Amino acid sequence: MTDSQSPNTPYNEALAGTLIDRTIREKIVLVAVALPGDTDEAVEASLDELALLVDTAGADEVARLVQRRDAPDHTWYIGKGKVEELKELCLALDADTVVFDNELAPAQQFKLEKLLGRTALDRTAVILDIFGQNAHTMEGKAQVELALLRYRLPRLRRGANAKMSQQRGGVGGRFGSGETKLETDRRKIMRRITKLERELASLSETRALQRQGRQRSGLASVAIVGYTNAGKSTLLNRLTDSGVLSEDRLFATLDPTTRRLALPGGEPVLLTDTVGFISRLPHGLVESFKGTLEVAALADYLVHVVDASSPDPQGQIDAVHEVLREIEAAEVPELLVINKADLAPVAAKELQVEYSDAVVVSAATGDGLDEFLRAIGDRLRALAVVYDMVIPYDRGDVMASVHREGEVVSTTDDDAAWVIRARLSDASAGRLADFITSDAGIS
């Protein structure tokens, strides 16, 4: 059995274990600190999203506790008096775990657990737990395990009572006591992190070779991005019959899927579904998934799907743009697609007024998809350069490639060749350079 397979190795718990016990529906108390500038509405909306995350992880919210402070307490994050109130609330409701909507420092987490007598987690831990449930491919599992181990490493501590998820294993599992055991576990985790980084680097090289093959095909690359549960996979399925898992829950799919799509003009493109984003997506996950997320940074165009039925669609748009900046994809041109118009027609219209270039669709019903396909086709053609070409009559294969990979603007029959003008991508132009006479200088 390898390290990654053995159930007895501490670092394997990061992948195989859980933060929240899904054999039962745990009772969770949600906690948030409202800082200066945070409105009550924004805090409640964030807690609503955290409740959805907790539900996706397999637990139930039983209460909420909010404290407004000028700054987080360096020891408890919330004030000492509020911690005592939280403890009484947990006892009264028989709550198993408290989950903070804020990111806790390892020392804060340890002190909270010691005083509360129960598990204390933060938003990052819950998101990592959900990713751990939904990773299925070798690369996805490696990316999630790496993020979990990076999260776990600074939270190792000594003592028989040292735990992050009491008596359950997982990221917060028991590590035993004593300095020797602590250092042994730390070294094991560091070795595992190094091994995972090497594996992901190798997978990245393989993906780069695959990407080069796609570029040689001359097909434009379009990446679907958006907030989690915005309907990205549903859109891909509707357009390509790809059969990608599509469920009404957060982070239902983590692994990118690429399918070929023919646009109304006949030109084919490669359409890729990506992992969903979320507000305050853990930095460790962004780092671990950079290899997967780079499909957005390297795409010719982005299709940014936004959920019109969301309580805060603008907040979701902003969150997606923040992640795009972090993965260096902010400069890639995008088409905003306002989805779920069947559920929220008024909100969809209001968003379209604000974003006049956006397209309103319902991926579930298919409404608006014809307009979407025309829009993405027009956008991609606007990016392509128009070239003048001369193709001999005996090179029908080249003529077929031009029709397949680009858009033929005009064709003239000469004595021995076709004289054509066509829009081509950079990759196609490079492959067909022997037949190009000039750049027509138009788009």
C-alpha positions in Angstrom: 0.0 0.0 0.0 1.4 3.5 -0.9 1.5 6.4 1.5 -1.6 7.9 -0.2 -3.5 4.6 0.2 -2.6 3.6 3.7 -5.3 4.4 6.3 -2.7 4.4 9.1 -0.6 7.3 7.9 -1.5 10.7 9.4 -1.3 12.6 6.1 -3.7 10.3 4.4 -6.4 11.5 6.9 -6.2 14.9 5.1 -7.8 13.3 2.1 -9.8 10.4 3.4 -11.0 11.9 6.7 -13.6 14.5 7.3 -14.0 17.7 9.3 -17.7 17.1 9.7 -19.0 13.7 10.6 -21.4 12.7 7.7 -22.6 9.6 9.4 -24.9 11.8 11.3 -26.3 15.4 10.8 -24.1 17.4 13.2 -25.6 20.4 14.9 -23.6 23.5 14.0 -23.6 27.0 15.5 -22.5 29.7 13.0 -20.4 32.6 14.3 -19.5 35.9 12.6 -17.7 39.1 13.5 -19.0 42.2 11.9 -16.1 44.7 11.4 -16.4 48.4 10.6 -17.8 48.8 7.1 -19.7 45.5 7.2 -23.4 46.1 6.9 -25.9 43.9 8.7 -27.3 42.8 5.4 -23.8 41.7 4.1 -23.1 39.8 7.3 -26.4 37.9 7.1 -25.9 37.2 3.4 -22.4 35.8 4.2 -23.8 33.6 7.0 -26.6 32.4 4.7 -23.9 31.2 2.3 -22.0 29.6 5.1 -25.1 27.8 6.1 -25.3 26.4 2.6 -21.7 25.3 2.8 -22.3 23.6 6.1 -25.4 21.8 4.6 -23.4 20.7 1.6 -20.8 19.3 4.0 -23.5 17.3 5.7 -24.5 19.2 8.9 -27.3 21.4 10.1 -27.3 25.0 11.3 -29.0 25.3 14.7 -28.1 28.9 15.7 -26.2 32.0 14.8 -24.1 34.4 16.8 -22.9 37.7 15.6 -20.7 40.2 17.3 -19.8 43.7 16.0 -16.2 44.7 16.9 -13.7 47.3 15.8 -11.1 44.5 15.3 -11.0 40.7 15.9 -9.8 39.7 19.4 -6.3 38.3 19.0 -7.0 35.4 21.4 -10.5 34.3 20.7 -11.5 36.2 17.6 -14.7 37.2 19.4 -14.6 38.7 22.9 -14.1 36.6 26.0 -17.6 37.3 27.2 -19.0 36.3 23.8 -17.1 33.1 24.0 -18.9 32.3 27.3 -22.2 33.2 25.7 -21.3 30.9 22.8 -20.5 28.1 25.2 -23.9 28.4 26.9 -25.6 28.4 23.6 -23.9 25.2 22.5 -24.8 23.5 25.7 -28.4 24.6 25.5 -28.7 23.3 21.9 -26.4 20.3 22.3 -24.4 21.6 19.3 -21.4 19.5 18.2 -19.4 22.2 16.4 -19.0 25.9 16.0 -18.1 27.3 12.5 -16.7 30.9 12.1 -17.5 32.8 9.0 -14.0 34.3 9.4 -10.6 32.7 9.1 -9.2 31.6 12.5 -5.5 31.5 13.3 -4.4 28.1 14.6 -3.8 29.5 18.1 -7.3 31.1 18.2 -8.8 27.8 17.0 -7.0 25.8 19.8 -8.0 28.2 22.6 -11.6 28.3 21.4 -11.8 24.5 21.4 -10.3 24.3 24.8 -12.8 26.8 26.3 -15.8 25.6 24.4 -15.1 21.9 24.8 -16.1 21.2 21.2 -14.7 21.5 17.7 -14.2 25.0 16.3 -13.8 25.4 12.6 -13.6 28.3 10.1 -15.1 28.9 6.7 -11.9 27.7 5.0 -12.1 24.3 6.8 -15.6 23.8 5.6 -14.8 24.6 2.0 -11.8 22.3 2.1 -14.0 19.5 3.5 -16.5 19.9 0.6 -13.7 19.9 -1.9 -12.4 16.7 -0.3 -15.8 15.1 -0.8 -16.1 16.1 -4.5 -12.6 15.4 -5.9 -12.7 12.3 -8.1 -9.9 12.4 -10.6 -6.2 11.7 -9.6 -5.3 15.3 -10.1 -8.3 16.6 -8.3 -7.6 14.4 -5.3 -4.0 15.5 -5.3 -4.9 19.2 -5.4 -7.4 18.9 -2.5 -5.0 16.8 -0.4 -2.3 19.4 -0.9 -4.5 22.2 0.2 -5.7 20.2 3.2 -2.2 19.4 4.3 -1.1 23.0 4.0 -4.0 24.0 6.1 -3.4 21.2 8.6 0.4 21.7 9.1 0.3 24.9 11.2 -2.5 23.4 13.3 -0.4 20.4 14.6 0.0 20.6 18.3 1.1 18.6 21.3 -0.9 16.9 23.9 -3.4 14.0 24.2 -6.2 16.6 23.9 -4.9 18.2 20.8 -7.6 17.9 18.2 -9.4 19.8 15.6 -12.2 17.4 14.9 -12.8 15.5 18.1 -12.4 11.7 17.9 -13.0 11.8 14.1 -9.7 11.8 12.3 -9.7 13.9 9.1 -7.9 17.1 8.7 -8.4 17.8 12.4 -7.8 14.2 13.5 -5.9 13.3 16.7 -2.1 13.3 16.4 -1.1 11.8 19.7 1.1 13.5 22.3 4.7 14.4 22.8 7.2 16.4 21.0 8.7 13.4 19.2 5.3 12.4 17.8 4.6 16.0 16.8 7.9 16.4 14.9 7.4 13.0 13.3 4.0 14.0 12.0 5.3 17.3 10.8 8.1 15.7 8.8 5.6 13.2 7.3 3.3 15.9 6.2 6.2 18.0 4.7 7.4 14.9 2.8 3.8 14.3 1.5 3.5 17.9 0.5 6.7 17.8 -1.5 5.6 14.5 -3.2 2.2 16.0 -4.1 3.8 19.2 -5.5 6.1 17.0 -7.7 3.1 14.9 -8.9 1.1 18.0 -9.7 4.0 19.5 -11.6 4.3 16.4 -13.7 0.5 16.5 -14.4 0.9 20.1 -15.3 3.5 19.2 -17.9 1.1 16.6 -19.4 -1.7 19.1 -19.5 0.6 21.6 -21.3 1.3 19.0 -24.0 -2.4 18.4 -24.4 -3.0 22.1 -24.6 -0.3 22.4 -27.3 -2.1 19.7 -29.3 -5.3 21.7 -29.0 -3.6 24.9 -30.1 -2.2 23.1 -33.1 -5.8 22.2 -34.0 -6.4 25.9 -34.6 -9.6 25.9 -32.5 -10.4 28.8 -30.3 -10.5 28.0 -26.5 -13.5 29.3 -24.4 -13.5 28.7 -20.6 -16.7 28.8 -18.6 -16.1 30.6 -15.2 -18.5 31.7 -12.5 -19.6 31.5 -8.9 -20.3 28.0 -7.6 -23.8 26.7 -8.4 -24.3 29.5 -11.1 -25.1 26.8 -13.7 -21.8 26.4 -15.5 -22.1 22.6 -15.9 -25.7 22.8 -16.9 -24.8 25.3 -19.6 -22.0 22.9 -20.9 -24.4 20.0 -20.9 -27.1 21.9 -22.7 -24.7 23.1 -25.4 -22.7 19.9 -25.9 -24.6 16.9 -24.3 -21.4 16.4 -22.3 -23.1 14.5 -19.4 -21.1 16.4 -16.8 -22.5 16.1 -13.2 -24.9 19.0 -12.7 -26.6 19.4 -9.3 -28.2 22.2 -7.4 -25.5 22.3 -4.7 -22.2 24.0 -4.1 -19.0 22.7 -5.8 -20.8 19.7 -7.4 -18.0 19.5 -9.9 -14.3 20.2 -9.4 -12.6 18.7 -12.4 -12.5 20.6 -15.7 -14.2 19.1 -18.7 -13.5 20.2 -22.3 -16.0 19.6 -25.2 -16.0 20.6 -28.9 -18.8 23.0 -29.8 -19.9 24.2 -33.3 -21.0 27.8 -33.4 -23.8 29.0 -35.7 -21.3 30.0 -38.4 -20.0 26.5 -38.5 -16.6 27.2 -36.8 -15.8 24.8 -34.0 -14.5 25.9 -30.6 -13.3 24.1 -27.4 -15.5 24.8 -24.5 -14.2 24.1 -21.0 -16.1 24.0 -17.7 -14.1 25.0 -14.7 -14.3 24.7 -10.9 -16.8 27.2 -9.3 -15.5 30.2 -7.4 -16.8 31.5 -4.1 -16.3 34.6 -2.0 -13.1 34.3 0.0 -12.0 31.2 -1.8 -9.2 29.8 0.4 -5.8 30.9 -0.8 -4.5 27.4 -0.3 -7.1 26.0 -2.7 -6.3 28.7 -5.3 -2.6 27.8 -5.1 -3.3 24.0 -5.3 -5.8 24.4 -8.2 -3.7 26.9 -10.2 -2.8 24.2 -12.6 -6.4 23.5 -13.3 -7.5 27.1 -13.2 -4.9 28.1 -15.7 -7.3 27.0 -18.4 -9.1 30.3 -17.8 -5.9 32.4 -17.9 -4.9 30.7 -21.3 -8.3 30.8 -22.9 -9.1 33.0 -25.9 -12.4 34.1 -24.3 -14.2 33.6 -21.0 -17.9 32.9 -20.5 -18.7 34.4 -17.1 -21.9 32.8 -15.8 -23.8 34.6 -13.1 -26.9 33.4 -11.2 -29.7 35.9 -11.6 -31.6 34.3 -8.8 -28.8 34.8 -6.3 -29.5 37.3 -3.4 -26.3 39.2 -4.4 -25.4 38.6 -8.1 -23.1 41.7 -8.1 -21.2 40.3 -5.1 -20.7 37.0 -7.0 -19.5 38.9 -10.1 -17.0 40.8 -7.9 -15.8 37.5 -6.2 -15.2 35.9 -9.6 -13.2 38.8 -10.8 -11.1 38.7 -7.7 -10.2 35.1 -8.3 -9.5 35.8 -12.0 -7.1 38.5 -10.9 -5.3 36.1 -8.5 -4.8 33.5 -11.3 -3.8 36.2 -13.8 -6.8 35.8 -16.0 -8.3 39.3 -15.5 -7.1 40.4 -19.0 -8.8 37.7 -20.9 -11.9 39.1 -22.6 -15.2 37.9 -21.2 -18.9 37.6 -22.1 -21.2 37.9 -19.1 -24.0 35.3 -19.3 -26.9 36.0 -16.9 -28.3 32.6 -16.1 -31.4 31.2 -14.4 -33.7 33.9 -16.0 -36.5 31.4 -15.7 -36.2 31.6 -11.9 -35.6 35.4 -11.6 -36.7 37.2 -14.8 -36.9 40.6 -13.2 -33.5 40.4 -11.6 -32.1 39.1 -14.9 -33.5 42.1 -16.8 -32.1 44.5 -14.2 -28.6 43.0 -14.5 -28.8 43.3 -18.3 -29.6 47.0 -18.0 -26.4 47.4 -15.9 -24.4 45.1 -18.2 -25.6 46.0 -21.7 -23.3 43.6 -23.4 -24.5 40.6 -21.3 -26.7 37.8 -22.6 -29.7 36.5 -20.6 -30.3 32.8 -20.7 -31.8 29.8 -18.9 -29.4 26.9 -19.2 -32.1 24.7 -17.7 -34.8 25.5 -20.3 -32.5 26.5 -23.2 -34.0 30.0 -23.6 -31.6 32.5 -24.9 -28.9 30.0 -25.9 -29.2 30.9 -29.6 -28.4 34.5 -28.8 -25.6 33.4 -26.6 -24.0 31.3 -29.4 -24.3 34.1 -31.8 -22.7 36.5 -29.3 -19.7 34.3 -28.5 -19.3 33.6 -32.3 -19.2 37.4 -33.0 -16.8 38.0 -30.1 -14.4 35.3 -31.3 -14.5 36.5 -34.9 -13.7 40.0 -33.7 -10.5 38.7 -32.1 -9.4 36.9 -35.3 -7.3 38.5 -38.0 -8.4 38.4 -41.6 -5.8 37.0 -44.0 -5.5 36.9 -47.8 -4.6 33.4 -49.0 -3.9 31.5 -52.2 -4.6 27.8 -52.1 -3.9 25.5 -55.1 -6.8 23.5 -56.4 -5.0 20.3 -55.6 -4.8 21.2 -51.9 -8.4 20.6 -51.0 -7.2 19.5 -47.5 -5.9 23.0 -46.8 -9.1 24.6 -48.0 -11.0 22.2 -45.7 -8.8 23.2 -42.8 -9.6 26.9 -43.4 -13.3 26.2 -43.4 -13.0 24.0 -40.4 -10.8 26.3 -38.3 -11.7 29.8 -39.4 -14.3 31.8 -41.2 -14.1 32.3 -45.0 -15.0 35.9 -45.8 -14.7 35.6 -49.6 -13.6 33.2 -52.3 -12.4 33.9 -55.9 -11.5 31.2 -58.4 -8.2 31.9 -60.2 -6.6 29.9 -63.0 -4.8 27.5 -60.7 -5.9 28.3 -57.2 -8.5 29.7 -54.9 -7.9 33.2 -53.8 -9.6 33.6 -50.4 -9.9 35.9 -47.5 -10.5 34.3 -44.1 -10.4 35.0 -40.4 -8.0 32.7 -38.6 -6.7 32.3 -35.1 -3.0 32.8 -34.5 -2.5 29.0 -34.2 -4.2 28.4 -37.6 -2.3 31.2 -39.2 1.0 29.8 -38.1 0.1 26.3 -39.5 -1.1 27.7 -42.8 1.6 30.4 -43.2 2.8 28.9 -46.5 -0.5 29.8 -48.1 -1.0 33.3 -46.6 0.0 36.2 -48.9 -0.8 39.0 -46.6 -2.6 40.2 -43.5 -5.7 42.0 -44.8 -5.6 44.3 -41.8 -9.3 44.0 -40.9 -11.2 42.1 -38.2 
